Amino acid sequence: MTYAIVETGGKQYRVQVGDTVRVEKLGAGEGESVVFDKVLAIAKDGQVTVGTPYVDGAKVTAKVAAQGKAPKILVFKYKAKSNYRRKSGHRQPFTAVTIEAIEG
């Protein structure tokens, strides 16, 4: 079993070939290929290679499956006895990518 830990959008993801992962919005369109070169670790056949901070020459290739928005998150601020109420929220954009290859 081969997997990698990649960093994108300030977050870290453990990915395998064939996985579909929702990451922070990327500038690529649907069907385009994306390369993640910030690979923190690779595990291949029981051997784990950990980078300092990244593994040299390692990259993960993925294809953009979809662009979208997550469900709405409500933010409600309230202070008791002072009639203070503020309701707001947002929908976080995401990019769904399907992992095609792990090299390194």
GIWO-V725462 format. One record per backbone hydrogen bond with DSSP energy under -1.0 kcal/mol. NH is the residue of the N-H (numbers start at 1). CO is the residue of the C=O. E is the energy in kcal/mol with one decimal. If there is no record, write none. Layout:
nh = {NH NH}
co = {CO CO}
e = {E E}
This chain:
nh = {3 4 5 6 7 8 11 13 15 18 19 21 23 31 32 34 36 39 40 41 42 43 44 47 49 51 52 55 58 59 60 61 62 63 64 65 66 68 70 73 75 77 79 82 86 88 90 94 95 96 97 98 99 100 101 103}
co = {43 15 41 13 38 11 8 6 4 99 16 97 95 64 29 62 60 37 5 5 49 3 47 44 42 40 54 39 55 103 36 101 34 98 32 96 96 94 92 90 88 86 84 79 77 75 73 68 23 66 21 63 19 61 61 59}
e = {-1.9 -2.4 -2.5 -2.5 -2.2 -2.3 -1.4 -2.7 -3.0 -2.4 -1.9 -2.8 -2.8 -2.6 -1.7 -3.5 -3.2 -1.5 -2.9 -1.1 -2.4 -2.9 -2.7 -1.9 -3.4 -2.7 -1.1 -2.9 -1.4 -2.3 -2.4 -2.4 -3.1 -2.5 -2.8 -3.0 -1.6 -2.2 -2.8 -2.4 -3.9 -2.8 -1.8 -1.2 -2.1 -2.8 -1.3 -2.8 -2.4 -2.8 -2.8 -2.9 -2.7 -2.9 -1.8 -2.9}
